[in-house]
Amino acid sequence: PYSQNPRDYFVPDNELPPLVHSGFNPSFIATVSHEKGSGDTSEFEITYGRNMDVTHATRRTTHYGNSYLEGS
């Protein structure tokens, strides 16, 4: 469907999956499936962590005045 209102493309919070609604990061998605009627079982472990991306910005400046260096 097409809408003039961009807000129409967002899902209301009450329609989000339980994991996302409880704070799970929606940018990470995994699908686990099995064959219908299969009695097989599998063990798996899910580890979820966070890496902090840090950006350092330095602005170039000019120093005016005297510099006092040891030994000068």
N, C-alpha and C positions, 0 to 999 in steps of 0.2 A: 504494500500500500504506500501511497505517496501522501505526504503532508507538508503544508507550508510551515508548520510549527516544529522546530527541531526537538522540542521536549517530547513530542509524540514517539520518538525513537528510543527513549529510555524506558527501561522496565521499572515499574514501581517496586519499592523495597519489599512489599509483601508477596511479590511474585518471584523474587530471587530464590535460587536454591538454598537450602539450609546452611551449607558450608559458607557460601558467599555472604548470606545474611548475618552470620555470626562473626564475620571479620576475615574469613579466608580470602586471600588475594585473588581477585578474579582474573588477573593477567596470567595466572598459572592454571592450566586446565589439564586434567587427566581423565581418560576414559578407561574403565575396567569393564570387561564383558566376558561372557561365557556362552557356550553353546547351549541352547535350550534343551532341557532334559538330561544334560550331562551331570553325572555324579562326581566328576573329578573336582578335586580341591587344590588350591595353590596357596602358598604362604608368600606374602610380600610385605615389605616395609616401606612406609612413606616417610621421608624426612623432609621437613620444610624449614628453611633457614632464610636469613636475610643478610644481604651484603649492602653495605652503605657506600653509595657512590658520592664521592666528595669532589667538588670542583673548587680549586683555588684560583682566585683572580688577583692579579697584581697589576697595579696601575703604575706606569713609568712616571717618575717625578724627578725634578731637579733639586739638588740640595744647595742652598745658599748659606754661606757663613763659614766659620772656621771649623776644621776638623782637627781634633787633638788625638793623635795616634801615639801610642807608647813608643819611646825611642826616637822621636823626631826632635 
